[in-house]
Structure formats: C-alpha cells, structure tokens
Amino acid sequence: MENPLVLIVMGSDSDRPVMEETVEVLKDFKVPFEMRISSAHRSPQKTSALVSGAAGRGIKVIVAAAGVAAHLAGVIAAETILPVVAVPMQGGALNGLDALYSMVQMPGGIPVATMAIGKAGAKNAGLFAVQILALSDPALAGRLAVYKEGMAAEVEQKDLALQNSLADGGRT
C-alpha cells in the first residue's frame, strides 16, 4: 500500500460509521489514508505522538472527528503545522451543536477547518482533503474537475427529467 497522505483520527470507534463517508471519498479519488482512534482526553500522549509524527510519515492533511466537547481537532491543530479538517459528530445533549461550537471557536493562531455535523461533513472533509492535495497533484486535480463536472451533469439530467415530467402533465 502507498504511504498515506491523509490521517483520519476519531475520538471513538462509534464515529466510524459516519467517517466511512470520508473513507469512501478518499478511496474514490485513490488517495491513500490511515485511520486511527485516539482521544484528546482519554489518550492525550497517544494523540500527541500520532500527530507529531504525522508529517514525517508523509501525511499532508489530518481529518479529526469527535463529538460532545470535541477538543480533538484543536489539540491536533496545536501539535502540527499540517492542515486540520474537523468533523463534528451528532449526539450528546445538544445533538452535535456542542461539538460544532467547540470546533469553530478555536483561538486565533490555531486554525481548524470545520465541516458540517455528521455524514455530510464527513463527505466534505474528504473532498476538502482532496482539494488541498490537488494543489500539488495535477492528476488528482483532473479527477476532482471530472467529479465536479459529473455533479453538474447530474443536476442537468434531473432538471431535464423534471421538465419532461411537467410537459407530460406531471406524470412520471
């Protein structure tokens, strides 16, 4: 297997079903990745070691997923100069809003790119990582352009089907 370019860190194994969205995007774009479980609170030394050695292993982007207090992305961002993309998980008393607020309210000097709560955010985290990597990889940039063109073509097909349906009196 190729050396991973993206490190996905989850605060808990319960985050994995959501983070499979990130995994699918990275697989679709043929971006090698590593996925780990490490907690900012329950295993801070492990988290620090994992992140501080990431650049030396060839990692270019870190995606961090956590819920509730959600300090994982911030702790990671404090430990590295690599871009950190955060995915807040649903759950807890505030259904993910607490995680979202924790991630977007980072102090100046500790940037964290924060995505939406849940699966949409996990998918976008994968795409954002691909966009970052595509800056220095023309082949990946080409695959990303084809992906975006495909999304636009899909919308056009759906609109055409709608227009045809309306022209037929609304029957499908």
Buried (B, 14 or more C-beta within 10 A) or exposed (E): EEEBBBBBBBBBEEBBEBBBBBBEBBEEBEBEBBBEBBBBEEBEEEBBEBBEEBBEEEBBBBBBBBBBBBBBBBBBBBBBEBBBBBBBBBBBEEBBEBBBEBBBEBEEEEEBBBBBBBBEBBBBBBBBBBBBBBEEBEEBBEBBEEBEEEEEEEEEEEEEEEEEEEEEEEEE
